[in-house]
Amino acid sequence: MLTDAVAFVRALIFGCGLIGALAIIAPGARAESPQNLYLLNCWGCHRANGEGIAGTAPPLRDAADFLRVKGGREYLIEVPGVAESALTDAQVAEVMNWVIQNFSRDRVPADFTPYTAEEVHRSRETRVLDIAQRRESLVRAMAAHGIRE
């Protein structure tokens, strides 16, 4: 009888310890969807539909146009709001791929390959010094190629 009671207590302690460990690990292990990550980290400036805020944050609509000019792909993940975000490299890649597919699906180049965590990691080592000038240069390149007016 005593052996059964000891076994029960040990099982109870093990079970409680396991549940406690899962409760500690689970919040950090929970994966957010790219859409939720966008809403929590980007929506404030770029708005729900990627329309942006004039003079504050550019629109993300037709962001895939940047993929069509040299340096544009890199630019999208080197801008301070992306490169310096608190998101992990993998989360940034997921969000950027979601943005491209959801805000400019019909403009994605046929040869587009999704961003990867490794690519984002490398880009975070680069800082864009004059973001407005770089963007303006890329927009001019898009106009020269007939991608945008």
Secondary structure, DSSP 8 states (H G I E B T S, - for coil): -HHHHHHHHHHHHHHHHHHHHHHHHHHHH----HHHHHHHHTHHHH-TTS--BTTTB---TTGGGGGGSTTHHHHHHHSHHHHTSSS-HHHHHHHHHHHHHHHSGGG--TT-----HHHHHHHTT---S-HHHHHHHHHHHHHHTTS--
